[in-house]
Each structure stands twice: as C-alpha cells, then as structure tokens.
Amino acid sequence: MDRILFLRRFIDEPKKIGSLTPSSRFLVRKMLDDLPWKNFSHVAELGAGTGTFTAQIIERKSPDCKLLAVEQDFAMRQLLEEKYPQASFESFAENLCAAVRRENFAPLDCVISSLPFANMDESLRRQIIENVCRALKPDGTFVMFQYSLQMKSLLREYFSAVKIDFVLLNFPPAFVYFCRK
C-alpha cells in the first residue's frame, strides 16, 4: 500500500515527490549503516515520504534518541504519524530550526534527507541547507541522496567535509552525500 500511495502522490505532484518509487534497501543501507547510532540523541529526517528510511531509523536508533520527521505531503505525513507515534513531525524542511526549538530538541546529531533538491529553486535549497547547518550540533552529520552531483558545490559552501558515494542498485541510481559540519 505504501508503494501505491507513493506512486499516486508522484503522479499528482512529481516535483514535490521526486521519484516514482521509494528508495531501495541498498540505498537505505548505504546511508544509514555506518552512522554511529549509539551516540545519537536527536535526529531529523527530511522528506520522510512513506517511511522507507523512517522505519530503519527507528529500528537503529537507541530508545531514548528522539526523531523529528519532516514530510510536506499531507497524506504521507498522516500515514507516518499513524505508523510512528513516537516521532515528532513537521511539514516543511525550511522550518527545521523552528521545529527543533518547538520540540525542545538539543542540537541535532544527524539529519538524513531524501528531499528532491533538483526540483527546488536555488533560494529554497539554500534556506533548507542553512536550516540544517543551524540545527546540527558542531561536528554533526548531514546525509542525503540525489540523482545527480548538482548539490556538490552548494554543500561544500556549508560543510567542512563532503564525501560522495554512489548506489547503482536503486531506481534511479543515486549519489549519497555524507557531510560533516
């Protein structure tokens, strides 16, 4: 059912959803496997969709680690709120800092993003990346995927280290950016 909802929402608003299908397990593993989950107390997910990453974040994080899931699409966010009542929710990534304050979160250890930055105008991209930087603790981690290298130069403006990996076993294949504040 999640895949059907995802596809329907993509058909209705392709620029907001960004892909025909949720991310593959290979992409999820590449983004999440090497993160130091036991050290995290506050994590945010941007573009949570139908919960492909959300489910794995909840499975990997410690019970006392708090999660803020951000999803703009109302139907998808409603699904996530029902599935994961232990998480906090926000609608817009550009409001990340305000949501962190509202939820009384400490600075974030990690932000994980599935947002389709290629479909956004430059000012919105910058606004979201600036929010991510302000919300992260010093030495915090930002992990995201994209289908191109378009974001590389922008991320290098904001982060001290940007490492890029590639996942072929995803539709479409994806670049994974690991950024350190």
Backbone as numpy.savetxt, mean C-alpha at the origin, in Angstrom:
# Nx Ny Nz CAx CAy CAz Cx Cy Cz
-15.27 -14.46 -5.05 -16.10 -13.25 -5.05 -15.24 -11.99 -5.05
-14.09 -12.03 -4.33 -13.22 -10.86 -4.28 -12.70 -10.50 -5.67
-12.33 -11.51 -6.44 -11.82 -11.27 -7.80 -12.90 -10.67 -8.69
-14.14 -11.13 -8.52 -15.24 -10.60 -9.31 -15.49 -9.14 -8.95
-15.51 -8.83 -7.66 -15.67 -7.44 -7.23 -14.54 -6.59 -7.79
-13.31 -7.08 -7.70 -12.16 -6.34 -8.20 -12.32 -6.04 -9.69
-12.68 -7.05 -10.47 -12.86 -6.88 -11.91 -14.00 -5.90 -12.22
-15.11 -6.02 -11.50 -16.23 -5.10 -11.71 -15.83 -3.65 -11.41
-15.10 -3.46 -10.33 -14.68 -2.10 -9.97 -13.67 -1.57 -11.00
-12.80 -2.46 -11.54 -11.87 -2.05 -12.58 -12.63 -1.60 -13.83
-13.64 -2.36 -14.21 -14.43 -2.00 -15.39 -15.11 -0.66 -15.19
-15.62 -0.42 -13.98 -16.29 0.85 -13.68 -15.32 2.03 -13.62
-14.14 1.82 -13.01 -13.19 2.92 -12.81 -11.76 2.43 -12.97
-11.34 2.15 -14.19 -10.01 1.56 -14.41 -8.85 2.42 -13.90
-8.95 3.73 -13.98 -7.85 4.58 -13.52 -7.69 4.53 -12.00
-8.76 4.35 -11.27 -8.68 4.27 -9.81 -8.21 2.90 -9.33
-8.61 1.85 -10.02 -8.28 0.49 -9.59 -6.89 0.10 -10.09
-6.58 0.38 -11.35 -5.23 0.22 -11.86 -4.87 -1.14 -12.43
-5.65 -2.19 -12.20 -5.33 -3.51 -12.72 -6.61 -4.33 -12.88
-6.57 -5.27 -13.82 -7.72 -6.16 -14.03 -7.92 -7.16 -12.90
-6.85 -7.51 -12.24 -6.90 -8.60 -11.26 -6.05 -8.26 -10.04
-6.37 -8.80 -8.89 -5.53 -8.58 -7.71 -4.12 -9.11 -7.91
-3.20 -8.67 -7.09 -1.79 -9.08 -7.17 -1.62 -10.57 -6.93
-0.59 -11.12 -7.55 -0.29 -12.55 -7.39 0.38 -12.81 -6.04
0.35 -14.07 -5.63 1.02 -14.44 -4.38 2.52 -14.22 -4.48
3.07 -14.27 -5.69 4.51 -14.05 -5.89 4.87 -12.59 -5.61
4.01 -11.68 -6.05 4.23 -10.26 -5.78 4.06 -9.97 -4.29
3.06 -10.54 -3.69 2.84 -10.35 -2.25 4.06 -10.83 -1.47
4.55 -12.01 -1.80 5.74 -12.55 -1.09 6.95 -11.65 -1.28
7.18 -11.20 -2.50 8.35 -10.35 -2.77 8.29 -9.08 -1.93
7.10 -8.51 -1.78 6.97 -7.26 -1.04 7.02 -7.45 0.47
6.52 -8.57 0.97 6.33 -8.73 2.41 7.31 -9.66 3.11
7.87 -10.63 2.41 8.66 -11.68 3.07 9.84 -11.17 3.88
10.55 -10.18 3.38 11.79 -9.76 4.04 11.63 -8.60 5.00
10.41 -8.20 5.27 10.20 -7.10 6.22 10.32 -7.63 7.65
10.88 -6.82 8.55 11.07 -7.27 9.94 9.79 -7.12 10.77
8.82 -7.97 10.51 7.49 -7.87 11.11 7.52 -7.81 12.62
8.40 -8.55 13.26 8.43 -8.58 14.74 8.82 -7.23 15.34
9.43 -6.36 14.52 9.84 -5.03 15.00 8.79 -3.96 14.74
7.72 -4.29 14.04 6.73 -3.29 13.65 5.64 -3.15 14.71
5.29 -1.90 15.01 4.16 -1.64 15.91 3.02 -0.90 15.19
3.33 -0.21 14.08 2.33 0.54 13.32 2.65 0.46 11.84
1.66 -0.01 11.07 1.83 -0.23 9.63 0.61 0.35 8.91
0.84 0.87 7.71 -0.27 1.32 6.87 -0.18 0.62 5.51
-1.35 0.39 4.95 -1.44 -0.16 3.61 -2.24 0.81 2.76
-1.68 1.21 1.62 -2.35 2.14 0.71 -2.86 1.38 -0.50
-4.13 1.57 -0.83 -4.72 0.86 -1.96 -4.99 -0.59 -1.61
-5.70 -0.80 -0.53 -5.90 -2.16 0.00 -6.76 -3.04 -0.89
-7.54 -2.45 -1.78 -8.34 -3.24 -2.73 -9.28 -4.20 -2.02
-9.22 -5.47 -2.42 -10.09 -6.49 -1.81 -9.36 -7.26 -0.72
-8.13 -6.85 -0.39 -7.45 -7.44 0.76 -6.37 -8.46 0.48
-5.88 -8.54 -0.74 -4.82 -9.49 -1.06 -3.61 -9.30 -0.15
-3.15 -8.06 -0.01 -2.03 -7.76 0.88 -2.50 -7.70 2.33
-3.68 -7.16 2.54 -4.21 -7.00 3.91 -4.20 -8.31 4.66
-4.69 -9.37 4.03 -4.74 -10.69 4.68 -3.34 -11.14 5.09
-2.36 -10.93 4.22 -1.00 -11.36 4.53 -0.33 -10.46 5.56
-0.65 -9.19 5.55 -0.12 -8.28 6.58 -0.64 -8.71 7.94
-1.92 -8.97 8.04 -2.52 -9.38 9.31 -1.94 -10.70 9.77
-1.69 -11.61 8.85 -1.10 -12.90 9.21 0.34 -12.75 9.71
1.09 -11.83 9.17 2.52 -11.69 9.49 2.81 -10.78 10.68
1.98 -9.78 10.88 2.27 -8.80 11.95 2.03 -9.42 13.32
2.66 -8.85 14.33 2.41 -9.31 15.70 1.01 -8.86 16.12
0.41 -9.53 17.09 -0.95 -9.17 17.51 -1.11 -7.74 18.00
-0.04 -7.16 18.55 -0.14 -5.79 19.06 0.22 -4.73 18.02
0.63 -5.14 16.83 0.93 -4.19 15.75 -0.39 -3.69 15.17
-0.51 -2.38 15.03 -1.74 -1.77 14.51 -1.63 -1.54 13.01
-2.76 -1.75 12.32 -2.82 -1.59 10.87 -3.84 -0.53 10.50
-3.43 0.38 9.62 -4.31 1.37 9.01 -4.39 1.02 7.53
-5.57 0.62 7.07 -5.77 0.27 5.66 -6.48 1.42 4.95
-5.93 1.82 3.82 -6.48 2.94 3.05 -7.02 2.39 1.73
-8.30 2.65 1.49 -8.94 2.23 0.24 -9.99 3.25 -0.13
-9.85 3.82 -1.31 -10.76 4.87 -1.79 -12.10 4.31 -2.26
-12.11 3.13 -2.86 -13.33 2.55 -3.40 -14.26 2.11 -2.25
-15.47 2.64 -2.24 -16.40 2.38 -1.13 -16.72 0.90 -0.98
-17.04 0.21 -2.08 -17.43 -1.21 -2.01 -16.28 -2.06 -1.48
-15.08 -1.79 -1.95 -13.92 -2.55 -1.48 -13.62 -2.26 -0.02
-13.68 -0.98 0.36 -13.41 -0.61 1.76 -14.44 -1.25 2.69
-15.70 -1.28 2.27 -16.75 -1.90 3.07 -16.47 -3.40 3.26
-16.03 -4.07 2.21 -15.66 -5.48 2.29 -14.52 -5.67 3.29
-13.50 -4.81 3.20 -12.36 -4.90 4.11 -12.77 -4.66 5.56
-13.63 -3.68 5.79 -14.08 -3.38 7.15 -14.81 -4.57 7.77
-15.56 -5.31 6.95 -16.26 -6.50 7.44 -15.29 -7.64 7.71
-14.33 -7.83 6.82 -13.37 -8.93 6.95 -12.34 -8.71 8.05
-11.93 -7.47 8.24 -10.81 -7.15 9.14 -11.19 -6.06 10.15
-12.09 -6.37 11.06 -12.53 -5.35 12.02 -11.42 -4.88 12.96
-10.33 -5.63 13.04 -9.22 -5.24 13.92 -8.38 -4.10 13.32
-8.59 -3.78 12.06 -7.83 -2.71 11.41 -8.58 -1.38 11.51
-7.85 -0.30 11.31 -8.45 1.03 11.17 -8.49 1.34 9.67
-9.40 2.23 9.27 -9.59 2.49 7.84 -9.62 3.98 7.53
-9.17 4.28 6.32 -9.16 5.63 5.78 -9.49 5.51 4.29
-10.09 6.56 3.73 -10.48 6.53 2.32 -9.41 7.03 1.36
-8.62 8.02 1.78 -7.72 8.68 0.82 -6.27 8.68 1.31
-5.37 8.23 0.44 -3.94 8.16 0.78 -3.35 9.54 1.07
-3.89 10.56 0.41 -3.38 11.91 0.66 -3.75 12.42 2.06
-4.58 11.67 2.78 -4.93 12.00 4.16 -4.23 11.10 5.17
-3.16 10.43 4.74 -2.48 9.46 5.62 -2.05 10.08 6.94
-1.40 11.22 6.92 -0.92 11.84 8.17 -2.08 12.16 9.10
-3.15 12.71 8.57 -4.32 13.03 9.39 -4.92 11.75 9.98
-4.96 10.68 9.22 -5.51 9.41 9.71 -4.62 8.83 10.81
-3.31 8.94 10.65 -2.38 8.45 11.68 -2.61 9.21 12.98
-2.78 10.53 12.88 -3.06 11.33 14.08 -4.42 10.97 14.68
-5.43 10.86 13.83 -6.79 10.54 14.28 -6.83 9.21 15.04
-6.07 8.24 14.58 -6.05 6.91 15.20 -5.07 6.82 16.37
-4.40 7.93 16.69 -3.40 7.97 17.76 -2.28 6.96 17.54
-1.87 6.79 16.29 -0.76 5.91 15.94 0.54 6.65 16.21
1.55 5.89 16.58 2.92 6.41 16.60 3.36 6.52 15.14
4.48 7.18 14.89 4.97 7.19 13.50 5.06 5.76 12.96
4.77 5.63 11.68 4.66 4.30 11.07 6.03 3.67 10.86
6.09 2.37 11.10 7.30 1.60 10.81 7.40 1.31 9.32
6.24 1.09 8.71 6.23 0.66 7.32 4.92 1.08 6.65
5.03 1.47 5.37 3.87 1.73 4.53 4.01 0.83 3.31
2.95 0.09 3.01 2.92 -0.84 1.88 1.87 -0.32 0.90
2.25 -0.15 -0.36 1.35 0.50 -1.30 1.12 -0.32 -2.56
-0.15 -0.34 -2.96 -0.57 -0.90 -4.25 -1.22 0.18 -5.10
-1.02 1.43 -4.76 -1.67 2.53 -5.48 -1.18 2.62 -6.92
-2.08 2.91 -7.86 -1.70 3.06 -9.27 -1.18 4.47 -9.55
0.04 4.77 -9.10 0.60 6.11 -9.24 0.64 6.58 -10.70
0.81 5.66 -11.64 0.89 6.04 -13.06 -0.41 6.68 -13.54
-1.51 6.41 -12.86 -2.81 6.97 -13.26 -3.12 8.29 -12.57
-2.20 8.81 -11.78 -2.43 10.04 -11.02 -1.65 11.19 -11.64
-2.15 12.40 -11.40 -1.38 13.55 -11.84 -0.21 13.76 -10.87
0.77 14.51 -11.33 2.01 14.71 -10.57 1.76 15.30 -9.18
0.86 16.25 -9.07 0.63 16.88 -7.77 0.06 15.90 -6.75
-0.84 15.02 -7.17 -1.39 14.02 -6.25 -0.31 13.00 -5.86
0.52 12.59 -6.82 1.63 11.68 -6.50 2.50 12.27 -5.41
2.90 13.51 -5.61 3.77 14.17 -4.63 3.08 14.32 -3.27
1.81 14.66 -3.30 1.08 14.82 -2.04 1.06 13.50 -1.27
0.84 12.40 -1.94 0.80 11.09 -1.28 2.19 10.71 -0.76
3.22 10.88 -1.59 4.58 10.52 -1.17 5.02 11.40 0.01
4.68 12.67 -0.02 5.00 13.55 1.12 4.29 13.08 2.39
3.03 12.66 2.28 2.31 12.13 3.43 2.98 10.87 3.95
3.40 10.00 3.05 4.10 8.78 3.46 5.36 9.14 4.23
6.16 10.06 3.70 7.41 10.45 4.37 7.15 11.05 5.74
6.16 11.92 5.84 5.86 12.54 7.13 5.31 11.53 8.14
4.57 10.54 7.65 3.97 9.54 8.55 4.96 8.49 9.02
6.01 8.26 8.25 7.01 7.24 8.61 7.94 7.72 9.71
8.35 6.80 10.56 9.37 7.12 11.55 10.73 7.24 10.85
11.72 7.85 11.50 13.05 7.88 10.90 13.49 6.43 10.61
14.07 6.21 9.48 14.52 4.88 9.05 13.35 3.94 8.73
12.13 4.50 8.58 10.96 3.70 8.21 11.06 3.21 6.78
10.22 2.25 6.44 10.25 1.59 5.13 8.97 1.86 4.35
9.14 2.15 3.08 8.03 2.29 2.15 8.24 1.25 1.05
7.26 0.35 0.88 7.33 -0.69 -0.13 6.13 -0.52 -1.05
6.38 -0.51 -2.35 5.28 -0.37 -3.30 5.61 -1.13 -4.58
4.57 -1.38 -5.38 4.82 -1.93 -6.70 4.17 -1.04 -7.74
4.74 -1.10 -8.93 4.24 -0.38 -10.09 4.52 -1.25 -11.31
3.90 -0.90 -12.42 4.11 -1.65 -13.65 5.15 -1.00 -14.55
5.80 0.05 -14.06 6.84 0.74 -14.82 7.85 1.32 -13.82
8.89 1.94 -14.37 9.91 2.59 -13.53 9.65 4.10 -13.40
8.45 4.53 -13.73 8.08 5.94 -13.73 8.32 6.64 -12.39
8.18 5.94 -11.30 8.27 6.56 -9.97 9.69 6.64 -9.42
10.65 6.05 -10.10 12.02 5.96 -9.57 12.61 7.32 -9.20
12.57 8.28 -10.08 13.20 9.57 -9.79 12.47 10.32 -8.68
11.15 10.26 -8.66 10.40 10.92 -7.59 10.73 10.30 -6.23
10.78 9.00 -6.15 11.09 8.33 -4.89 12.50 8.67 -4.41
13.43 8.82 -5.33 14.81 9.17 -4.95 14.89 10.59 -4.40
13.93 11.44 -4.72 13.88 12.78 -4.13 13.53 12.74 -2.65
12.74 11.74 -2.25 12.18 11.70 -0.90 12.83 10.68 0.02
13.48 9.67 -0.52 14.02 8.59 0.31 15.52 8.48 0.15
16.20 8.12 1.24 17.66 8.02 1.21 18.14 6.79 0.44
17.32 5.76 0.39 17.69 4.55 -0.35 16.46 4.02 -1.09
16.65 3.69 -2.37 15.58 3.12 -3.18 16.17 1.91 -3.92
15.64 0.74 -3.60 16.06 -0.50 -4.27 14.88 -1.00 -5.09
15.15 -1.46 -6.30 14.07 -1.92 -7.18 14.29 -3.38 -7.54
13.22 -4.15 -7.46 13.24 -5.55 -7.83 12.15 -5.77 -8.88
12.10 -6.95 -9.46 11.14 -7.23 -10.51 10.47 -8.57 -10.27
9.15 -8.60 -10.45 8.38 -9.84 -10.29 7.72 -10.16 -11.62
8.23 -11.21 -12.26 7.70 -11.62 -13.55 6.37 -12.35 -13.40
6.22 -13.11 -12.31 5.03 -13.93 -12.10 3.90 -13.14 -11.46
3.47 -12.14 -12.18 2.34 -11.31 -11.80 1.72 -10.83 -13.10
0.43 -10.53 -13.09 -0.20 -9.99 -14.29 -0.69 -8.58 -14.01
-0.10 -7.58 -14.69 1.13 -7.68 -15.47 2.35 -7.78 -14.56
3.52 -8.15 -15.12 4.75 -8.17 -14.31 4.95 -6.81 -13.64
5.58 -6.82 -12.47 5.64 -5.59 -11.67 7.04 -5.31 -11.13
7.32 -4.02 -10.99 8.53 -3.56 -10.31 8.17 -3.31 -8.85
9.03 -3.77 -7.95 8.82 -3.56 -6.52 9.89 -2.58 -6.05
9.44 -1.52 -5.40 10.33 -0.49 -4.87 10.42 -0.65 -3.35
11.63 -0.79 -2.85 11.88 -0.81 -1.41 12.59 0.49 -1.07
11.94 1.35 -0.29 12.48 2.68 0.01 12.70 2.82 1.51
13.81 3.46 1.87 14.13 3.71 3.27 14.16 5.21 3.49
13.49 5.65 4.56 13.45 7.07 4.88 14.79 7.51 5.42
